[in-house]
Amino acid sequence: MLKAVLFDMDGVIVDTEPLHKKAYFKMFDYFKIEVSDELYESTTGQSTINVCKRMCDHFKLDNSPEELVQYKRDIFINLFHSDPSLQLIDGVLELIQDYYNNGLTLVLASSASMLTINNVFKRFYLDQYFKAKISGADLKASKPHPEIFEKAAQLAGHLQHHCIVIEDSTNGIKAAIETVTPFMENGGEKWGVDPTLSPRTF
């Protein structure tokens, strides 16, 4: 029986990814590192600190990951408050309201920092619908590790097989698969299992 929905945020509730990408590449330019699109795409769904740790290791930077994180976040915050194109994904508010009005427990599980999560929720008045929010930036492991969705299910107060995950990134889908077994199609790929036996992932 479905009792809880675990939402990713970026690309699912709000499309901040273009702002994140712009902030990351401004940060890459500042620290004089050339990051290919392939390398950048491989980091989607991961927390900022883990992305920056990876870049420091990959490019053997003398700077600390924390320096990169702070520079990137300062740029992102400025973009967040100044870019009028930032809006909720079409139809997602109605979906959230429908789940909420039908008695499902909603939990936000995002790799974004809690500062960014709270800014999004404040801007679009989403706190009223969600029981809890969890940031991957506060966890030991990033997606594709399943820790964030395991903890989100705990925060929902329901067993994992009573939850579905709504996720869009490759790393996020991998994390969800480790937590719940999907039955829906995502991006044209069928993950097919018996939905009466297993939890589900969108």
C-alpha positions in Angstrom: 0.0 0.0 0.0 1.4 3.4 -1.0 1.8 5.7 2.0 4.6 8.1 1.2 6.2 9.9 -1.7 9.9 10.9 -1.5 10.7 13.8 -3.8 14.0 14.9 -5.3 14.0 18.7 -5.8 16.2 19.8 -8.7 14.6 18.8 -12.0 11.6 17.4 -10.2 10.0 20.3 -8.2 12.0 23.2 -9.6 14.6 23.5 -12.4 17.6 25.0 -10.6 20.0 22.9 -12.7 20.7 25.7 -15.2 21.6 28.0 -12.3 23.7 25.3 -10.7 25.5 24.7 -14.0 26.2 28.3 -14.5 27.5 28.7 -10.9 29.7 25.6 -11.2 31.3 26.8 -14.5 31.9 30.3 -13.1 33.6 28.6 -10.2 35.6 26.3 -12.5 36.8 29.4 -14.4 37.8 31.2 -11.3 39.9 28.2 -10.1 41.3 27.7 -13.6 40.1 24.2 -14.2 38.7 22.9 -17.5 35.8 20.6 -16.8 34.4 18.7 -19.7 30.6 18.4 -20.2 31.1 14.6 -19.7 32.8 15.1 -16.4 30.3 17.6 -15.2 27.3 15.4 -16.2 28.8 12.5 -14.2 28.4 14.6 -11.0 24.6 15.3 -11.4 22.7 14.4 -8.2 25.7 14.6 -6.0 26.1 17.1 -3.2 28.2 20.3 -3.8 30.9 19.3 -1.3 31.4 15.9 -3.0 31.5 17.4 -6.4 34.2 19.9 -5.2 36.1 17.1 -3.5 36.1 15.2 -6.7 37.4 18.2 -8.7 40.1 18.9 -6.2 41.3 15.3 -6.5 40.9 15.1 -10.2 42.8 18.4 -10.9 45.1 18.1 -7.9 44.2 21.5 -6.6 45.9 23.2 -3.7 42.6 24.8 -2.7 40.3 23.0 -0.3 36.9 21.6 -1.4 35.3 24.0 1.1 36.8 27.0 -0.8 35.2 25.8 -4.0 31.9 25.1 -2.3 31.7 28.6 -0.8 32.6 30.4 -4.1 30.1 28.3 -6.0 27.3 28.9 -3.4 27.9 32.6 -3.4 27.4 32.7 -7.1 24.3 30.4 -7.0 22.6 32.5 -4.3 23.0 35.6 -6.4 21.6 33.8 -9.4 18.7 32.3 -7.3 17.5 35.7 -6.2 18.1 37.6 -9.5 17.0 35.2 -12.2 13.2 35.5 -12.9 13.2 32.4 -15.0 13.3 30.2 -12.0 9.9 28.6 -11.6 8.2 25.4 -10.4 8.2 22.5 -13.0 4.9 22.6 -14.9 2.2 20.5 -13.1 4.3 19.7 -10.0 2.4 21.9 -7.6 -0.9 20.2 -8.6 0.8 16.8 -8.2 2.1 17.7 -4.7 -1.4 19.0 -3.7 -3.1 15.9 -5.0 -0.8 13.6 -3.0 -1.2 15.7 0.1 -5.0 15.9 -0.2 -5.1 12.2 -0.5 -3.3 11.6 2.7 0.1 10.6 1.5 3.2 11.6 3.5 5.6 13.8 1.5 9.3 14.1 2.2 11.9 16.1 0.3 15.2 14.3 -0.3 17.6 16.5 -2.2 21.4 16.7 -2.7 21.0 20.5 -2.6 22.2 22.3 0.6 19.5 22.9 3.2 19.9 26.6 2.6 18.9 26.1 -1.1 16.1 23.8 -0.1 14.7 26.3 2.4 15.0 29.1 -0.1 13.0 27.1 -2.7 10.4 26.1 -0.2 10.0 29.6 1.1 9.8 31.1 -2.4 7.1 28.7 -3.5 5.3 28.1 -0.2 5.9 24.4 -0.2 6.5 23.7 3.6 2.8 23.3 4.2 2.7 20.1 2.2 5.9 18.3 3.4 6.4 16.4 6.6 10.2 16.7 6.4 13.2 17.7 4.3 16.6 16.2 4.2 19.7 17.4 2.5 22.4 15.1 1.0 24.9 17.8 1.9 24.5 16.8 5.5 25.0 13.0 4.9 28.2 11.0 4.6 27.4 9.6 1.2 26.0 11.2 -2.0 23.7 9.8 -4.6 24.0 7.2 -6.1 24.4 5.9 -2.6 20.9 5.1 -1.2 21.4 6.7 2.2 19.4 9.8 1.5 16.2 7.9 0.4 16.6 5.4 3.3 16.7 8.3 5.8 13.8 10.0 3.9 11.7 6.8 4.4 12.5 6.9 8.1 11.5 10.5 8.3 8.2 9.7 6.5 7.6 7.1 9.2 6.8 4.3 6.8 8.5 1.2 5.5 10.4 1.5 2.3 8.0 -0.8 0.5 5.3 1.7 1.2 7.1 4.5 -0.5 7.7 5.8 -4.0 10.6 8.0 -5.2 10.2 10.7 -7.8 13.7 11.4 -9.2 15.2 12.5 -12.5 19.0 12.3 -12.4 21.0 9.2 -13.3 22.7 9.1 -9.9 19.4 9.7 -8.1 17.7 6.9 -10.0 20.5 4.6 -9.0 20.1 5.6 -5.4 16.3 5.1 -5.6 16.8 1.6 -7.1 18.9 0.6 -4.1 16.2 1.9 -1.8 13.0 1.0 -3.6 12.4 -1.2 -6.7 10.8 0.7 -9.6 8.0 -0.3 -11.8 7.3 2.9 -13.7 9.0 4.1 -16.9 11.6 6.8 -16.5 13.1 8.6 -19.5 11.9 5.9 -21.8 13.6 3.1 -19.8 11.4 0.3 -18.3 12.6 -0.9 -14.9 9.6 -3.4 -14.8 8.8 -5.4 -11.7 5.6 -6.4 -10.1 4.2 -3.3 -8.4 2.2 -5.4 -6.0 5.4 -6.8 -4.5 7.8 -3.9 -4.5 8.1 -0.2 -3.9 8.2 2.1 -6.8 10.3 4.8 -8.5 9.3 7.4 -11.0 
